[in-house]
Amino acid sequence: MNVEQFRADLRAWLDGADLAPGPDHSLQAQLGQLARVHAALYDAGWMRYGWPERVGGLGGPPLLRAIVGEEVVGRRLAEPGPYSMVEVLAPTMIDYAPAELAAEMVPRLLCGREQWCQGFSEPGSGSDLASLTTRAVPDGDNWIVNGQKVWTSFAQFATRCVLLTRTAPGHDGITAFFVDLDTPGITIRPLRTMHGVDEFCEVYYDDVVIPSDRMLGQPGDGWRLAMDLLPYERSTCFWQRIAYLYARFDQLIADARDEDDLSLGAAYLALHTVRCRSRATQHRLAGGARLGPETSIDKVLLATAEQRLYDSVHDLLPGTLELDDTEWRSEYLYSRAATIYGGTAEIQRNIIARRLLDLGKE
């Protein structure tokens, strides 16, 4: 399939589709808008391109999914955070779930019928997944899970969760499950962050019974699953985030008018740098390359660009962040966490130093 023709046809379809979000910008409204957009894209076929036919897709390279996400998020028809969950979790299900389960569940996510989340981080093990303590114990044809997860994005709106548990010591003792969140024993508590949105949640598991056929892969495959998930998070998902930041950069130019070109130039340079890097990552993934620690460079560049953009908002729109209750304020506050979530900047630089530059542990 010709990629540029695909983009042109998609743009023409989006131009004629009535998918603009309403005036309500609450998190609940954003998730409702996401479901609406997904349903329309799925019914028209766009959301199925780039996915295998065995899970309801129409085939084609992953670049097609990147184009759909770029156009949808760049037009602000959906917010990048909720939209990205498809790119993180659907490939995980395709690669690790039993074939029948993946064929049943993935279309529900693609068409917007369901929202999923990932249960990885814990109070004592955020960037250090190897130290997680949520435990799964075998019990006949089931597993019994006890523990706590935190920073679980959109869990209060999710139907299911890709959950990491400990079944034995070490990296080889981490096992993943696909959990229905209405299972007895699961408690979800939203966390309100400093930008005023309860995007993240604590999730408690108290004697939660999970059938063995909901295991993703084999016992001990959880660490490998987590490592395989990261390339999707840092390829197509980053590409969507960059499209969103470019849209906000255009809005900043409109709002700032004839203000300091130097600050705008620095923001543009940071965005252009991460876009070039991300484009190369997209094409490597489409070419069948197995992504690894080099995606830490993408993570550092994206966090830097996001913070640089919103620093420019602070510089060029005096008082907007401090005095006005606008999107700029909440987005500026959220950008402060860009160097924390998804693996801190310190962790990413350590990975770059040790695994790419071979600089040792100190």
Salt bridges, closest charged atoms under 4 A:
ASP15 OD1 - ARG75 NH1 2.90
GLU70 OE1 - ARG7 NH1 3.03
GLU70 OE2 - ARG275 NH1 3.30
GLU71 OE2 - ARG7 NH1 2.87
GLU71 OE2 - ARG11 NE 2.94
GLU71 OE1 - ARG75 NE 3.72
GLU79 OE2 - ARG76 NH2 3.77
GLU87 OE1 - ARG65 NH2 2.99
GLU104 OE2 - ARG108 NH2 3.01
GLU114 OE2 - ARG108 NH1 3.20
GLU114 OE2 - ARG160 NH2 2.68
GLU122 OE2 - LYS149 NZ 2.90
ASP180 OD1 - ARG160 NH1 2.54
ASP180 OD1 - ARG214 NH1 2.94
ASP221 OD2 - ARG224 NH2 3.45
ASP228 OD1 - ARG290 NH2 2.66
GLU294 OE2 - ARG284 NH2 2.93
ASP298 OD1 - ARG277 NE 2.94
GLU306 OE2 - ARG241 NH2 2.62
ASP311 OD1 - ARG336 NH2 3.15
ASP315 OD2 - ARG308 NH2 3.33
ASP315 OD1 - HIS314 ND1 3.66
GLU322 OE2 - HIS314 NE2 3.39
GLU327 OE2 - ARG76 NH2 2.83
GLU331 OE2 - ARG76 NH2 3.90
GLU331 OE1 - ARG248 NE 2.89
